[in-house]
Amino acid sequence: MVAAERQSATGGAPTTTLHVVVNPMAGNGRAGRRWPEYAKHLRAAGYDFKAYLTTGAGEATDIARRLARHDVPILVCVGGDGTMNEVVNGLIDADRPVSDHTRLLVIPCGTGHDLSRSLGVRSVEDAIRALRDDCVATIDVGRISYLDTQTGQLTSRYFANVADAGLGGATALRINRTSKRFGGLVSYMSSAVRSVASFEPVTVDVTADGETVFDGRANMVVFANGAHFAGGMRVAPMASLCDGRLEVFVLEDVGRRALITDIMPRVYRGSHVGRPGVRHLSATRATVRCDEGMLIEMDGEQIGQTPIEVVVVPRALRVFGLPETLQLFGGCTDPSQ
């Protein structure tokens, strides 16, 4: 069930009604606690809105799909990266936007808000500024095909920020079983260190644009559309949201000590690129196959396991952001403006 409420502002309100999808459970319940405050900010800024509070997994996708089919001009997502991912999967179908008119605004309020970092929207105040400036970027997304461990069937989903296989998937599974009360980066680092202690590297075959680029033991393979993941780690500092390519990283078997004391701290700073044991390339399509299944995650949610195929879908999503931040990521702009 979805609880919907209509709110109206007084005086000078923009003519467009915002449709707000709220996951009250995001960020260990942080989104639910903060939503009344965010609603006050929107009303004070003169915006009318209708809110949809989700009560279970997958509802945000259904709501977003229904609203996009009605060509709502602005859809707002209040939650973490997982909620954002559900909404994105409602806005895209068969590698095309469900609506050419619907634009997405993310107000971050979850454990991680990594896509929002690349858009410059870090608070409700930033979100309102992006709305007022009407600054929209048309960005790429990734499509990942993978083995759904619940059904045993191959399936596919879209991700807006980052997907990975291996240690990242194991860490996401561990994080999502905890309370996440310490926030994104602390939760990730704590869970990652625990995961490293038990994780065994796997022999993988990685291809990029049809060519084998790695065949050996690896801890993780990352596919980055955005620059950040895991609550602020700069996994792909060179990434652009709108260049039609994904940044692919292979973290080889460098040993547990080097992983914890050298590589992981460097990923936080973005200085891991070029280090021994870290391979990097750009591609439009990539695959990962291995005899042993590697857990995978996308946009912070553990969803299945290998084998996987990842494909970039260019210019599939229109999102609000702040202009000074969008310029850092290839000058992404809306072609209609």
Secondary structure, 3 states (H helix, E strand, C coil): CCEEEEECCCCCCCCCCEEEEECCCHHHHHHHHHHHHHHHHHHHCCCCEEEEECCCCCHHHHHHHHHHHCCCCEEEEEECHHHHHHHHHHHEECCEECCCCCEEEEEECCCCCHHHHHHCCCCHHHHHHHHHHCCEEEEEEEEEEEECCCCCCEEEEEECCEEEEEHHHHHHHHHCCCCCCCCHHHHHHHHHHHHHHHCCCEEEEEEECCEEEEEEEEEEEEEECCCCECCCECCCCCCCCCCCCEEEEEEECCCHHHHHHHHHHHHHHCCCCCCCCEEEEEECEEEEEECCCCEEEECCEEEEEEEEEEEEEEEEEEEECCHHHHHHHCCCCCCCC
